Amino acid sequence: MTTTALADALRHDAVALLEAYRTRAWVPALEEHDPAEGLARARWSGASFRAALRDAPPAVRSGRLIDVLEPAAVVLDDGTAAEDTVLQLRVLVDALTSAP
């Protein structure tokens, strides 16, 4: 899969996961908030995403958020990630980190 196709798929998945979160169709495990919190404060790069996920506990590895964050590392490494893809990821991370 090309990076452009991966970025498009990632954007779609981030939008879908955000919608599932907002409608309560997906409720992330408490542990899934930890990588989101770390990324909310980090400068975004492929390396920062991999670092946030490096020691992810099983609850994170088996959750849905990982399916968006892992491919994001590849897209961000490319350096040509579409701004709208990065924006959708930020909106998702912001939603998770602003939750009570």
Residue pairs with C-beta under 8 A, 6 or more apart in sequence:
1 9
3 74
3 75
3 78
3 80
3 81
4 82
6 71
6 74
6 75
7 75
7 78
7 81
7 82
7 85
8 82
8 85
9 71
10 68
10 71
10 72
10 75
10 85
10 88
10 89
11 82
11 84
11 85
11 88
13 67
13 68
13 71
14 68
14 85
14 88
14 89
14 91
14 92
15 88
17 26
17 64
17 65
17 67
17 68
17 92
18 88
18 91
18 92
18 95
19 25
20 26
20 64
21 27
21 28
21 92
21 95
21 96
22 95
26 64
28 63
28 64
28 65
28 96
29 59
29 60
29 63
30 59
31 56
31 57
31 59
31 60
31 63
32 59
32 60
32 63
32 64
32 65
32 66
32 96
33 96
33 97
33 99
34 60
35 52
35 53
35 56
35 60
35 65
35 69
36 65
36 93
36 96
36 97
37 97
38 51
38 52
39 48
39 49
39 52
39 69
39 93
40 93
40 94
40 97
42 48
42 51
42 52
44 76
44 86
44 89
45 76
45 77
46 72
46 73
46 74
46 75
46 76
46 77
47 73
47 77
49 69
49 70
49 72
49 73
49 76
50 73
52 69
53 60
53 66
53 69
53 70
53 73
56 66
60 66
65 96
68 89
68 92
72 89
75 81
75 85
76 86
